[in-house]
Amino acid sequence: MMRRAVTGAVAGAAGTTALNAATYLDMVVRGRGGSSVPKTVVDRLSERTQVPVAGEAEARENRASASGALLGMLTGVGVGALYGAARALPWRPALPLAAAVTGLAAMAGSDVPAALLKVSDPRTWRPADWLADLVPHLVYGAVTAATYEMAGPVGRGTRRR
């Protein structure tokens, strides 16, 4: 199980890279700015937990922004690890379904905390907003699932003699 989870985490890192590339490509094509949601999530978590983000003024803002990006990476690697662990279960969906479920899980992993912290309200999103969020997460799911599957059978290591 641990080997599967670690392989899934590595696949999740590849998926996170693909998600970031898809997001940045969208920003280039549409000329849109980056999202402030990850930074605001960190700010809200800091307020709720009473654990301050270190620094003042610009240094604090930069740390909060970087922390938000790191939370996104952690989500991607974590969902990948869960994907790997889930591959030990008897339910083995075809790759397209596994990719879609994994992408939607990653999307929930970022959107649900933002909604619970009242940083974003998906009920007010326009179709274009949903699409801008959905497509990179589906890319994440596809790359994560494909990378995991390309790693080959993951199980007990073989002994070399």
N, C-alpha and C positions, 0 to 999 in steps of 0.2 A: 504493500500500500504506500509506504514512504517513497519508494522509487517512482511509483506512478505520480504521486503528488509533486515530487521534485521535477520530473519530466514535464508535468503540466505547468509548473511555475515557469520553467524555461520557455515553454510554448506560449504562456501568457505574456512573457516579456517580449517575445516576437510579435504577438498580437498587439501589444501596447505600442510598439514602434510603428506598426501598420496603422493603428488608430490615429496616432499623432500625425503620420504622413498624410492620411486622408483628410484630417482636420485642417492641416496647413495648406494642402492643395485647395480645399474649399475656400480658405481665406484668400489665397492668391487669385483664384478664379472669380470670386464674388467681390473681392476687395473689402472684406469685412474684417473687423478687429477681433482680437482674442477675447475669450470669455473671462469675465471677472468672477464667475461663480465659484471656482475652486478657492480663490483667495477669500471670498466672502464666507465660504463654509468654514475656513480656518478661523476667520475673525469671530464668527458665531460660536464655534466650538471653544475658542479662547474665552469668550464672555461667559458661556454656560458652565465651563469647568473651572473658571477663575484661575486658569493657567495662562499667564500672559505670554505673548509673542515678544521675545527679547528685542531691545533696541528702541530707538526713538525716530520719529519722522520717517524719512526715506528708508533707513536701514530696517525699521520694523515692517514697513510696507513690502519691501523686497523679500524679507524673510517669510512673511505671510503668503506672498505670491508663490515663492519657491516651495513652501510647505504644501500649498494646494496642489502644485504639480506633482510633488512626491506622493501625496495621497492618491492621485490618479494612477500613478505607476503601481503603488501598492495594491490598489483595487484590481488592476489588470493582472498582476502577478498572482494575487490571491484567487481571483476567479479561475485563472489557469490551473492553479494547484487544486482547486475544487474539481475542475474538469478532469484532471488526471486521476484524482481519487475516485471520482464517479465512474471512471472507466472500469473499475473493479466490480461494479454492479452488473447484474445479469442484463439489465436494459441497455442495449447497444444500438442506438438509432443510427441511421445512415448519416454520412458525413454532412450533407446539407442541413438536415434537421439538427444535428449536434452543433453545427456552426451557428444556426439561428438561435437556438436555446442559449448557447454560451454568450453570444453577442447581446441578447436581451438580458441575461444575468448581469453582464458588465454594465449595461445601461442602467439597470435597476440599482446596481451598486454605487453609481454616481448620482443618479437622479433622486432616489428615495431620500438619502440623507439631506440633499439640498432642499427638497420639499418639506421634510420634517423640521428643518431648521428655518423654514420660511425664507430661504434665499431665492427660491424659484417656485413658481406655481404652474406645473404642467397643464393644469386645466385651462390656463389662459394662453397657452402656446398656439400659434398659427400652424397650419400644415407645413409651411416652410421651416418652422422651428423644429417640428418633430422630425422632418426629413434630415435636417442638418445634424440632429443628434443621433438618429437611427442609422444612417448610412455608415459613419465611421465605426459604430459599435458592431454592425454586421460585418464590416471588414475585419474588425478585431476577432469576432467569433470565427470567421472563415480561416484566418491565418492561425489562430490558436489551435483550432481543431485539426487543421491540415498539418501543422508543425508537429503536433503530438502524434498523429497517425504516421507521419513520415519517420518518426523516431523508431518505428518498428515495435515488435512485441516488447512490452515492458513487464518484467516479472523478476523472477530470481536470476541473479547473475550466474553466468556459467564459469566453471572453474577451469583454469588453464593448467595444463600439466607440463 
